[in-house]
């Protein structure tokens, strides 16, 4: 899925489902930081930011 997103020129939206089960445990910043620990996800975000 990340390969498809990487090749796309269209905006990408990430939806956090079940936020109600996470909000009492984690802040949005903590969740973002945790996602960025995934190398492939981090690379996708960096590549998209560089393309702007």
N, C-alpha and C positions, 0 to 999 in steps of 0.2 A: 504494500500500500504506500509506503514512504517513497518508493521509486516512482510511482505514478504521480504523487504529489510533487516530487522534485522536478519532474519533467513538465509540469503544468505551468502555464503563464497566467492562470486565473487565480484570484484570491483563494486562500485556504482558511477555513474556519474550523476551530476545534471546539467541540461541545463536551462539556463535563456533565455527564449524566449522573444522577444520584448524588448531586451536590449536598443534598440535605443529610446524607449519611457521612459526608466528609467535613462539613462546615464546623462541627463541634470538635473535630480532631486536628484539622489543618487549616491554615490560612491559605488564601489564593496564592500568595507569594511562595509559601512552602510547597504547594502543589506544583507550581511552575518550576521551582528549583529542582524538585524531584524528577519531573519530566525531562529537564535539561541534563540530568545525569545519564539518560539513555543516549548513547553516542549517536545513533542514527537520527534520533529526534533533534538533538542539538545541531547536527550537521545540516539537517533540513532547514531549521530556523536560521542558521547562519547564512546559508546559501540564499535563502529568500530575502534576508535583510541586505545582503550585498548587492542583490539584483535591483534594489530600489534606487 
